[in-house]
């Protein structure tokens, strides 16, 4: 798998697992088993599950910010982090 495709698969698998179990119960081993990748492949992209969730949170905030800018809402709606 290419790097971006692998990261995408890890992220999608994380979301899929989060639908069936609490996020705190998702481990690198469970993710790798569900993705059918090795642990070393996971660690090429993320330090641990918390690193993955931090990345996903930042991506979400970035997408929200882009949406606000696209709709020219950044000055009209207060946004608190």
HELIX and SHEET records of a PDB file:
HELIX    1   1 UNK A    3  UNK A   18  1                                  16    
HELIX    2   2 UNK A   23  UNK A   25  5                                   3    
HELIX    3   3 UNK A   28  UNK A   35  1                                   8    
HELIX    4   4 UNK A   39  UNK A   45  1                                   7    
HELIX    5   5 UNK A   49  UNK A   70  1                                  22    
END                                                                             
